[in-house]
C-alpha cells in the first residue's frame, strides 16, 4: 500500500483571497485602518485615499519570495549598499544606522585558509577518474613529481 503526497508536504496551504494568505490580508487591513484612523483626525479629506494606499502597500511589502518578504529584501539591499558604498553620504548613513562597515571587508588569507593548519597537500599518491566505474583500471589521471631535467654543460 502506498500513499500519495503533495509536492510541498512540509508547507501548509493557507486560505485567503486571490492567492493572498489571510494573515497578509489582515495585516494590510489593519495597517490601512490605522492610517485612516490617524489621518481622519489631521487631514480628513485625504484619509480614505491614504488608508487604501497604505493597505495596498502593506499587501505588496509583505509578499514573500524565497521565504523573505519584500520589505526585508529591500532593507537588506539598502544595508548592503551602505556597507559597500564609497561616498561620504553612505559612510555617514551607515554610521547613523549603526551598520558596522567591517562586515564588508574580507581578509583573503582568513577566508581561503586551509583547515586545521594544513599548508600543503600532497596529491602524488592520488588517482582521479572521470567515472567511478573506471577506478578498476589503471589509466586515470595521476599526479607525479616534477621531472628533474639535467642539462649537459
C-alpha positions in Angstrom: 0.0 0.0 0.0 1.4 3.4 -0.9 0.5 6.9 -0.1 0.4 9.8 -2.5 1.9 13.1 -1.1 1.6 16.6 -2.4 4.7 18.2 -3.7 5.0 20.5 -0.7 4.1 18.3 2.2 6.0 20.5 4.7 4.3 23.7 3.7 0.7 24.2 4.8 -1.7 25.8 2.3 -3.3 28.8 3.8 -6.7 30.0 2.9 -7.2 33.6 1.7 -8.4 35.5 -1.3 -6.9 35.8 -4.8 -3.8 33.8 -3.8 -3.1 36.2 -0.8 -2.9 34.4 2.6 -5.4 35.6 5.2 -2.7 36.9 7.6 -1.3 39.2 4.8 -4.9 40.4 4.1 -5.4 41.0 7.8 -2.1 42.9 8.1 -2.9 45.1 5.1 -6.4 45.8 6.5 -5.1 46.7 10.0 -2.3 49.0 8.5 -4.8 50.7 6.2 -7.4 51.1 9.0 -4.8 52.5 11.4 -3.6 55.0 8.8 -7.2 56.0 8.0 -7.9 56.5 11.8 -4.9 58.6 12.4 -5.3 60.8 9.3 -9.0 61.2 9.9 -8.0 63.5 12.8 -5.4 65.6 11.0 -6.4 65.5 7.3 -10.0 64.2 6.9 -10.1 64.8 3.1 -7.1 62.5 2.4 -7.8 59.9 5.0 -9.6 57.4 2.7 -7.2 57.6 -0.1 -4.1 57.3 2.1 -5.7 54.5 4.1 -6.2 52.5 0.9 -2.7 53.2 -0.3 -1.2 52.1 3.0 -3.3 48.9 3.0 -2.3 48.0 -0.6 1.3 49.0 0.2 1.3 46.6 3.2 0.0 43.8 1.0 2.8 44.4 -1.5 5.6 44.8 1.0 4.6 41.6 2.9 4.7 39.4 -0.3 7.4 36.8 0.1 9.8 35.4 -2.5 12.3 32.9 -1.3 10.9 32.9 2.2 11.8 36.6 2.6 9.2 39.4 2.5 9.7 42.3 0.1 10.3 44.8 2.9 13.2 42.7 4.3 14.8 42.2 0.9 14.7 46.0 0.3 16.1 46.7 3.8 19.0 44.1 3.3 19.7 45.6 -0.2 19.9 49.1 1.3 22.1 47.9 4.1 24.5 46.1 1.7 24.8 49.3 -0.5 25.6 51.3 2.6 28.3 48.8 3.5 29.9 48.8 0.1 29.3 52.4 -0.8 32.3 54.7 -1.1 30.8 58.2 -0.8 30.6 60.4 2.3 26.8 60.1 2.3 26.8 56.3 2.5 29.5 56.4 5.2 27.5 58.9 7.3 24.2 56.9 6.8 26.0 53.7 7.8 27.3 55.3 11.0 23.9 56.8 11.8 22.1 53.5 11.4 24.8 51.6 13.4 25.8 49.4 10.4 29.4 48.2 11.0 31.5 48.7 7.9 33.9 45.9 9.0 31.3 43.4 7.8 32.1 44.3 4.1 35.9 43.8 4.5 37.1 40.3 3.7 40.5 39.0 4.6 41.6 36.6 1.8 44.1 34.7 4.0 41.4 34.1 6.6 38.7 33.1 4.1 40.8 30.8 2.0 43.0 29.4 4.8 43.3 25.6 4.8 41.5 23.7 7.5 43.4 22.6 10.6 46.6 24.4 9.6 47.4 22.2 6.7 49.6 24.3 4.5 50.3 21.9 1.6 48.5 18.8 0.3 50.5 16.1 -1.4 48.5 14.8 -4.4 51.2 12.5 -5.7 49.6 9.3 -4.5 46.1 10.2 -5.7 44.5 8.9 -8.9 41.5 10.7 -10.4 38.9 9.2 -12.7 36.0 10.7 -14.7 33.6 7.9 -13.7 33.7 5.8 -10.5 33.4 2.6 -12.7 36.8 3.4 -14.2 38.6 3.0 -10.8 39.4 -0.6 -11.6 41.6 0.4 -14.5 45.0 1.8 -14.1 44.8 4.7 -16.6 43.3 7.5 -14.5 44.8 10.9 -14.0 47.8 10.5 -11.7 49.8 13.4 -10.1 53.5 12.8 -10.2 56.6 14.7 -9.1 58.1 17.3 -11.4 60.7 15.9 -13.8 64.3 16.6 -13.0 66.0 17.9 -16.1 69.7 17.6 -16.3 71.5 19.9 -18.6 74.8 18.9 -20.1 77.3 21.7 -19.8 
